[in-house]
Amino acid sequence: MAEILFQGEPIHTIGELPSVGSQAPDFIVTKTDLSEIRLKNYLGHPILINIFPSLDTPTCASAMQRFNEIGLEASDILILCISADLPFAQKRFCAMQHLANVHPASVFRHPVFGQTYGVTILDGPLAGLLARAVLILDQKGKVLYTELVKEITEEPNYRAISQVLKNMRDSDHDELT
């Protein structure tokens, strides 16, 4: 169980994020076309997983826009944005905001995702939603970076995220030369 804050008040998650260096657990989530996807279907590509409570909050909306920009800069990285929002709302939000570089997915059919990744909020006014977290996985699904944002009303550490992505690209470039 991890403790995070919602507007300065402590709340708790169901567990802990997978640790850096571990293999990310497989999961199933629902895409905006209502089809199911699994993590294992995307292995072979680096993956950034943006987990958040709801698109209907200013912080989550802002983070989605920022991750879309990151996706534009790092087109080789698959950016999955996972929340409990219904796929219809995710699709509408991305269309209205012109977000083409992120891949929204919902846990509405698969709440076990939040349990497996330790991000389901257990108490407080956001109980049942997902905490704000970011994971970066290499092509094989190995966890390279995790961040469980301490104050859920704040955005993740984009500087650290960008540095990990840069290091990944530099490492891939070094392997090719």
N, C-alpha and C positions, 0 to 999 in steps of 0.2 A: 504494500500500500504506500502510495506517495502522497505527500501533502503539497497542495498548491493553494493559491489564493484566488478568490473572486471578490474584487473590489476591496481588497485588504483583509477579507475574512477567510480563515482556513476552510478548505474543503479537501476531500480525499478521492483518490482514484482507486480502482480495484486492484491494481498491482503496479508493476514497474515496466518501463520500456525494455525491449530486448537490449542487451549490453553490446557495446562496441566490440567488434571482433567475433560476435556470435553470428550464426546463420539466422536470417530473418524467417520467422514462421510463415508458412503459406497461409493464405486467407482467401475468402470469397467476398466480393462486394458487387454491387449492382451499378451498371453504367446508366447513363441518361436515356439510352434506348431500351432499358429494362433487361438487357442481357447481363449475364453473370460473367465476371472475370476473376481469375486467380492470380496471385503473385507469380506463381511458377510459369504462367504464360508469358510473362514479360522478362524473365531472366534472359541474359544475353545482352541486356542494355543496362546502363547505370540508371538507378531509380531514386527520385526524391519523393518521399511521402509526406505530404502536408496534411496533418490531422487537425480538425478544429470543431468547435461546437455547432455553429450555424451561420450560413451566409446572411442571415437577417440581422447581423450585428455589424457595426461599422468596422471593428477591428478585423473580423473575418473577411469582410468584403475587401478591405484594404490589403490584407495579406494575399488574397487571391489575385488581386491586380499585380502585386509585387512578384508573386511566383510566376505569373504570366510573363512579366518582363524578363525574369530569370530564364524562363523557357525559350524566350526569343533569343537571348544571348547564348544559351547553351542548348542548342537544338538536338544535341546527341543524348540529352538527359530526358527520360520520361518523368513527367511530374504528375503524380497521382494526388488529387485533393479529395480527402475522405472526410465525410461528415454524416450526421444522421438526417440531413435534409433529404426530402423526397427527390428522386431523380428529375421530376418535372420542374421543381424549383431550381435545381442546379442547372438544368438545361436553359431555362429562361434567364437566370442570372448571367450565365456565361454569354448568351446571345446578346443580352442588353448591354453588357460591359465589353463586348467584342474580345472575349478571352478565348483565343484559339490555341494557346500553347500549354494549356493545362488540361488534365483529364479528370473531371469530377466523377466521384463514385460515392454511393450511399451504403450505409450499413443497415438500412431500414429492414431488410430481410435477414441480415446476418449480424446480429448484435454480438456474436461470439468474437468478432474482430476486436472490439473494445476490450473484451476480457483477455484475449490472447496477447494483445499489445499493451495491456495494463492501463488503458486510457479512459475507460468508462468512469464517469464521475458518480460517486456513491451517495453524496449528501449535498445539502444546500440547494439553492434555487435551480441549479443546472443539473441536478441528479438525473442520470439516464443519458445525458449527452456525452460527447467526447471532449477530453481535455485538449488543449492546444499543444501540439508536439510536431517535431520534424525528425525524420530519419533519412539518411542517405545510404543507399546500398550500392555495392559494386555490381558488375555484370553477373556474378555468381550468387548474389543475394546476401553477401557478407555485409554486416552492418559496419559502416565507416564513421557514422556520426549520429548522435541522438541529442535531442533537446526537448525536455518537457518544460514548457514556458511556466515559470514560477507564478506569475500573475496573469491569469487567463485573459484579462482585458488588454494585455500588451502583446505586441507582435514579436515574432521570433528574432533571433540574432542573425540578421541577413549578412552581416560582415563575416561571421564564422561560417555560415552556409556557403557563401560565395568563395571563401578561401578553400574549403574542402572540395568544391566543384572545380576550382582552378587547379588544385593539386591533382585531382583525378585526370583532368585533361592533359596536364603536363606529364603525368606518369604514362598515360596512353601514348602521348607523342614520343616520349623517351623510348618506349618499347618498340615503336615503329622505326626508329632511327638506329 
